Amino acid sequence: MARRIILPLVWMVGFVTSPIVPLPCCVQKTVGGVSYTLEQEADTSGYNCLANCVYQQELDPGQLFCFASGDLEVVCGGEVTEIPGGLSITENGTTFVETSSYNPRTNILTISVPAHNAYGQTDFLLDGKLGQTVMKSNGSCMLSNHGDLNVREMAEKLQQMNQLTADENLFSTDYLIKVRRSRVGYMERAKLTKETNDFCKEEGIINTEDKSVKEREFKALAGGEMVILDNDEESASNEDQC
């Protein structure tokens, strides 16, 4: 069963918990400061490795390596991996195709959703290194901090989903609002990553906080009402949400 996050006046994004189809192996990667080159793809399940990718050390070839989960820093070489096919989604009778790409070097996933029904074009940038998400819609970028984001796993699950035609029956529904906190000024914007600034080149950036709400609260906010959130008794209105 997948989960779908619903945002007022913007698109809804979801991920499934289906079996993972690995992304293509990095042609070159650095693990713990040592450089490796891809030698072949082979079954590594007997070694508890994360992927069926087999490497040799660049400066000391001959011995073969695969990599399990650990504490060493990993840098994957290569450019952005386009997740093939796109995800075809049918929602309220309208079918559209969500596209996405993943850059293993920067650990950034981008998702693009075309305009459909009452929603305009919406794009997402998920930065796994910084634990940040950026949602670009209606001429603004909304920046939220989430801490730990497993962006690679999200990319792998999206790749698995791209083999399906999804409709609303495949998703369970969670309700989320984005509460405006502050506008990102020139000095603060200069400290953001190049990827975020390029993504929001023509848009203003707003610091936001994501809050989960109940269905009745979400519908009241969407209707322009003032709502007292149950979790911390913080009030919110349609003007506060993005």
Summary of the structure (lengths in Angstrom):
residues: 242
radius of gyration: 20.2
end to end distance: 27.3
largest distance: 67.4
contacts: 682
relative contact order: 0.17
helix: 15%
strand: 43%
